[in-house]
Each structure stands twice: as C-alpha cells, then as structure tokens.
Amino acid sequence: MGMSRAAIRYAKAILDTAVTSGNATGVNNDMLLIVSTVNENAELSEFLASPIITSEVKMNALKEVFSGVQSETISLFRLLQENKRFEILATIAAQFNALFDEMNGVEKATVTTAFPITADLEAKVLAKVATISNKKVSIENIVDPSIIGGFVLRIGDKQYNASVANRLQELRREFSN
C-alpha cells in the first residue's frame, strides 16, 4: 500500500511539472511507453527491483532504454535515483496515465471479450458507453475465452455484462428454481 501511495505522489508531482511546462501530452506518451515496456519485459522489471544493482547503473540503463523521452521524464528518473525508488517506476507511470486521463475528462473502459475486439464490436461498445457515460472514453480490451461470446463492459464502478457465459448462468438459475 505504501508503494502505491508513493507512486501517486510522484505521479502528481510529475503531472504538475508537465502541465506547468505545457508538455503533459508528451510526458503521458512517455509514461504509456514505460508502462508497456516494463510490464512486457520481466527482465527489466526484475532489474529495476533488484537491490544489488546500483541506482547509477539503473539510471544509465533507463536513459539507454528510454532515450527519446521528455526532460520531465528524465527528471523523474533522477528523482527516483536520488531516493532509490526505481522499483515503483511502472506504478508511477500507470498512476500518471490515470491522472492525465482524469484531468482531460477521459474515462477508461475495460471491455472483456472472448476474442480480440473487432472494429464492428468496438463501435457497438462505444454506442453502449454513450448511454452509460457522458465523458470521452478510451477502451482497453482484455481477452478471456471463458466468457464464450459477447462482452463485459466495465466503466469505473459500473458493469454491463452481455456475455454468453452470463446468459447461460442466468438460464441455469431460472431452471434450478
């Protein structure tokens, strides 16, 4: 829990800095890159979390891996180096993305489907989203074959379940009564 609190504080600080410098969108793109890179690369994640590797080595590696990032992102790296907190970099980046979306009135919708989302299904989901939320929405697709078909839409604390598995569960309940 303490790690996510620290990550939120760092994310708020870097967002304030980025907004002040007028470069929030560029830094948000950096943070999206950092989240995907660290989450998709177990070696990098372990490298950043390792207490054996010095913060100088981690700093040099990050500058190498993320060579094209904004100056505010480099400042975050320096701050993490000073405080020896590189292990929370991906969490900070994810928090930054959430704060950036919130600041811009963008809500994240999670769509769980049995197969990767198609353009046709995405259009249907966006139409359903318009009835639930009046904000701009970014869609994240999660593939879960266990729902068989249809989709499960989650926006904030609201959920709309249009999955085949859910319908089968409802039918099972009706027949068992």
Secondary structure as GFF3:
##gff-version 3
##sequence-region A 1 177
A	DSSP	alpha_helix	2	20	.	.	.	ID=ss1
A	DSSP	alpha_helix	24	40	.	.	.	ID=ss2
A	DSSP	alpha_helix	42	49	.	.	.	ID=ss3
A	DSSP	alpha_helix	55	65	.	.	.	ID=ss4
A	DSSP	alpha_helix	71	83	.	.	.	ID=ss5
A	DSSP	three_ten_helix	86	88	.	.	.	ID=ss6
A	DSSP	alpha_helix	89	103	.	.	.	ID=ss7
A	DSSP	beta_strand	106	113	.	.	.	ID=ss8
A	DSSP	alpha_helix	119	132	.	.	.	ID=ss9
A	DSSP	beta_strand	136	143	.	.	.	ID=ss10
A	DSSP	three_ten_helix	145	147	.	.	.	ID=ss11
A	DSSP	beta_strand	150	155	.	.	.	ID=ss12
A	DSSP	beta_strand	158	163	.	.	.	ID=ss13
A	DSSP	alpha_helix	164	176	.	.	.	ID=ss14
###
